[in-house]
Amino acid sequence: MSKYKHTNFLQINREALHDNCDLSWRAKWLYVVLSELEHRFTGTKTDLFFRSQQDLEKDTGMQAKTNRKYREELVKKGWLQTWNMHRKDPETGKLSYKHTTAYRLLK
């Protein structure tokens, strides 16, 4: 179940929209995409979500190298927390073979 029940609205930190925000425009775009993913994949039980680099490339329309650069900017400026992980299947308890990155928005 998504955080905002799959509505047509997206809540983002208004600070990201202002000209005096110290984020580059691509970091702002990545933040908007990550905000949408947070709304889609988090809920009352968890405040994190995960994406593979390939999935994030499709989501943002930017290459993995570009995503990493602007993800680091968001982390450095306190907007985002990330870490590497393998998904755990809730039914079997097995870890996924596919490496993913966990994301938690801080702003």
C-alpha positions in Angstrom: 0.0 0.0 0.0 1.4 3.3 -1.0 1.9 6.2 1.5 -0.7 8.4 -0.3 -3.0 5.7 -1.7 -2.0 6.1 -5.4 -3.6 9.5 -5.8 -2.7 12.0 -8.5 -0.9 14.3 -6.0 2.7 14.4 -5.0 4.0 16.0 -1.9 7.5 17.3 -2.1 9.6 19.7 0.1 8.8 23.2 -1.2 12.4 24.2 -0.5 13.5 22.2 -3.6 11.4 24.4 -5.8 12.9 27.7 -4.8 15.6 29.4 -6.8 17.7 29.9 -3.6 17.9 26.2 -3.0 21.5 25.1 -3.1 20.7 22.0 -5.2 21.6 21.7 -8.9 18.6 21.3 -11.2 19.5 17.7 -11.9 19.7 17.0 -8.2 16.2 18.6 -7.9 14.9 16.4 -10.6 16.3 13.3 -8.9 14.7 14.5 -5.7 11.3 14.8 -7.4 11.6 11.3 -8.9 12.7 9.8 -5.5 9.8 11.6 -3.8 7.3 10.0 -6.2 8.9 6.6 -5.6 8.7 7.2 -1.9 5.0 7.9 -2.2 4.5 4.8 -4.3 6.6 2.3 -2.3 6.5 3.3 1.3 3.7 3.2 3.8 2.9 3.1 7.5 5.3 0.1 8.1 8.4 1.4 6.4 10.0 4.8 5.4 12.5 3.4 2.9 12.3 2.0 -0.6 14.8 0.4 -2.9 15.7 0.6 -6.6 18.3 -1.0 -8.7 20.5 1.3 -10.9 18.7 0.0 -14.0 15.3 0.8 -12.5 16.4 4.3 -11.4 17.8 5.0 -14.9 14.3 4.3 -16.3 12.7 6.4 -13.6 14.8 9.5 -14.1 15.7 9.3 -17.7 19.4 9.8 -16.7 22.3 7.4 -17.0 23.5 5.5 -13.8 26.7 7.6 -13.7 24.6 10.8 -13.7 22.2 9.5 -11.1 25.1 8.6 -8.8 26.6 12.1 -9.1 23.4 13.8 -8.1 22.5 11.2 -5.5 25.8 12.0 -3.8 24.9 15.7 -3.9 21.6 15.0 -2.2 23.3 12.8 0.4 26.1 15.4 1.0 23.5 18.2 1.5 21.3 16.2 3.9 18.3 15.5 1.6 18.8 11.8 1.2 20.2 8.7 3.0 21.2 5.6 0.9 22.8 2.2 1.5 23.4 -1.0 -0.4 21.2 -4.0 0.2 19.7 -7.2 -1.1 15.9 -7.5 -0.8 14.6 -10.1 1.5 11.6 -12.1 0.2 8.9 -11.9 3.0 7.6 -15.4 2.3 10.9 -17.4 1.9 13.3 -15.2 3.8 15.8 -15.5 1.0 17.9 -12.6 -0.1 17.7 -11.4 -3.7 20.6 -12.0 -6.1 20.0 -8.6 -7.6 21.9 -5.8 -5.8 19.7 -2.8 -4.9 20.1 0.6 -3.2 17.9 1.6 -0.3 16.7 5.2 -0.2 15.3 7.3 2.6 14.3 10.9 2.0 15.3 13.1 4.9 13.6 16.4 3.7 
